[in-house]
Amino acid sequence: MPRPRLRVDLKKLEYNARELTGRCRRLGIAVVGVTKACCGHPWVAQAMLRGGVAGLGDSRLENLQRMRRAGVRGPFTLLRFPSPRGAAAAVSLAEVSLNSEPQTLLALSKAALSARRVHGVVLMVEMGDLREGLWPSELSAVARFSARLPGIRLLGVGTNLACLGGALPTPEKLERLVSLARGLRRELGLPLPVVSGGNSSSLLLLEQGAMPRGITQLRLGEAILLGRETACGRVLPGLWADAFELEGEVIEVKAGPPESPGSPGGPGRGRRALLALGRQDADPEGLVPLEAGIEVVGMSSDHLVLDVTRLRRPLGVGGRVGFALRYGALLAAMTSPYVAKVFRGR
Ligand SMILES: *Cc1c(COP(=O)(O)O)cnc(C)c1O
């Protein structure tokens, strides 16, 4: 079967995790390794843990369950807010969840009591990205409410930036978060150890030496998996950007359509290759050919068309072409049941 293959180098993931946890530890920051782009794959999770992450985070209960069943030790943070209906599952699968809704907090409290557990809660604050969280003005009331709920341990506050609205992390925003946490500690008399300063986009500040003191946690997915900070999308110096590689198989090679009189020298000249790799396997915007002389022309549900006119090697039917992946393509490839996953370095 001409199945696309996703090669995963677990040693490179472990290396990235070790490098990032080291850089963060020097500033008193713990790293939660985020596994959602790999659907909570247990081997990816284990590689992150070997690399020294303090715990694992995923947005989906199914992924947490998958890791737990495989014996991954965690501790686990549920990154997407639970719903009241999902409270019991959240309590049984995650030690901690990110939250903003009092109604859900109440449901988590009830679920924790009946499971005889204590569930950790981090309250998310909206700082301009407009995706999720409480307005800073609402925080104190919801924190007081959470602190009184039996079965709930209020651990601190967090924010998520550069995801939806594109609000980039700045020292001012994160300082604001630190000072909100400080205010709550005074008000509630609780230690609130967690001040979770965002995702891979916040590494830009770390790089620039502009991370405010008092941020105690980052939740990192893409930086570990693909070696990138996501504020500017740069590969971070010293990290592997090619731990994942997607390979597709060529099912047709031919010269472009005969030149039309209207467009001499225009598109249509040259050599094209058709790959058995489509939108059900990956996302064309996120595929970066690894070899010079290959250009992505377009993608349909089942096919990828490449211009290989300038490729300096013979390429025939049955040949393979490799791609580096951006986040969207990685997510699609890991999620697609049509893509064979090939791991090394377990
Ligand atoms: C996905 C996610 C992250 C990790 O984001 P990356 O950009 O991959 O580092 C962090 N926090 C939350 C709430 C998330 O949903």
The ligand as an SDF file (V2000), in Angstrom:
LIG
                    3D

 15 15  0  0  0  0  0  0  0  0999 V2000
   -1.9880   23.6950   23.0710 C   0  0  0  0  0  0  0  0  0  0  0  0
   -1.8450   24.4640   24.3090 C   0  0  0  0  0  0  0  0  0  0  0  0
   -0.5660   24.7910   24.7680 C   0  0  0  0  0  0  0  0  0  0  0  0
    0.7050   24.4540   24.0240 C   0  0  0  0  0  0  0  0  0  0  0  0
    0.8460   25.3010   22.8990 O   0  0  0  0  0  0  0  0  0  0  0  0
    2.1820   25.2640   22.0130 P   0  0  0  0  0  0  0  0  0  0  0  0
    2.0710   26.4820   21.1620 O   0  0  0  0  0  0  0  0  0  0  0  0
    2.1450   24.0030   21.2290 O   0  0  0  0  0  0  0  0  0  0  0  0
    3.3310   25.3180   22.9340 O   0  0  0  0  0  0  0  0  0  0  0  0
   -0.4840   25.4760   25.9690 C   0  0  0  0  0  0  0  0  0  0  0  0
   -1.5950   25.8260   26.6570 N   0  0  0  0  0  0  0  0  0  0  0  0
   -2.8230   25.5370   26.2260 C   0  0  0  0  0  0  0  0  0  0  0  0
   -3.9920   25.9640   27.0410 C   0  0  0  0  0  0  0  0  0  0  0  0
   -2.9960   24.8460   25.0380 C   0  0  0  0  0  0  0  0  0  0  0  0
   -4.2360   24.5570   24.6160 O   0  0  0  0  0  0  0  0  0  0  0  0
  1  2  1  0
  2  3  1  0
  2 14  2  0
  3  4  1  0
  3 10  2  0
  4  5  1  0
  5  6  1  0
  6  7  2  0
  6  8  1  0
  6  9  1  0
 10 11  1  0
 11 12  2  0
 12 13  1  0
 12 14  1  0
 14 15  1  0
M  END
$$$$
